[in-house]
Amino acid sequence: MKIESVNHIALLVKDAVRSAEFYQSYCGMEVVHFRKDGDLNVRWVRLPGQKDGFMLVLLETLRNVSEEPERMDHLGVYVESRKDVDEIAARAGAEGILLEGPVYAGEVVGYYCMIRDPDGNVVEFSCEQSRV
């Protein structure tokens, strides 16, 4: 398996637009992608000119949540190929820590799987993801 980069951290936020404005104002970041995806409002922010660089993915749930929302925060790791994602998913499945995938979710999200670390944190391994 070849890890190409740790490319994002996804944070669950109350207001994705307001959070993106905060990171623009205080950190000099820019919005490089935004979308409404089902019940999510999503903003990707990073430093200007940082091609294929580290990003914050800001996730706001749009649904009415009466209890704790499902965890969407995660660390994103970019790998070279679907073979790498498949191998990670198979290994994680055998260890009982696979949460999702592998699955292709279109050109923005790419081909990925999600696993859980020993402390319950989520790690996403992906390839073919939009690299704006």
WOVENPE-V962938 format. One line per field, one symbol per residue. phi: phi as a letter, one per 40 degrees, with the letter a starting at -180 (. if undefined). psi: psi as a letter, one per 40 degrees, with the letter a starting at -180 (. if undefined). burial: 1 if it has 16 or more other C-alpha atoms within 10 Angstrom, else 0. A space follows every 10 residues. Layout:
phi: ???
psi: ???
burial: ???
This chain:
phi: .bccacbabc bcbcaccccc ccccccbgcb cbaaabbgcb bbbbbacdgc dfccbbbcbb ccccbcbdcc cbcacbbcbc acdccccccc cccccgbcca gcacbgcccg baabbbcccg ccbbbaafcd bc
psi: hhhdiheihh hhidhddddd ddddddefii heiiihgbeh hhhhiiiieg hfahihhhhh heihheahih heiihhhhid iddddddddd ddddefehdi aiihfiddda hiihihidee ihhhhiifih g.
burial: 0000011111 1110011011 1011000011 1000000000 1111111000 0001111111 1000000000 0011111111 1101110111 0100001110 1111000001 1111110000 0111111110 00
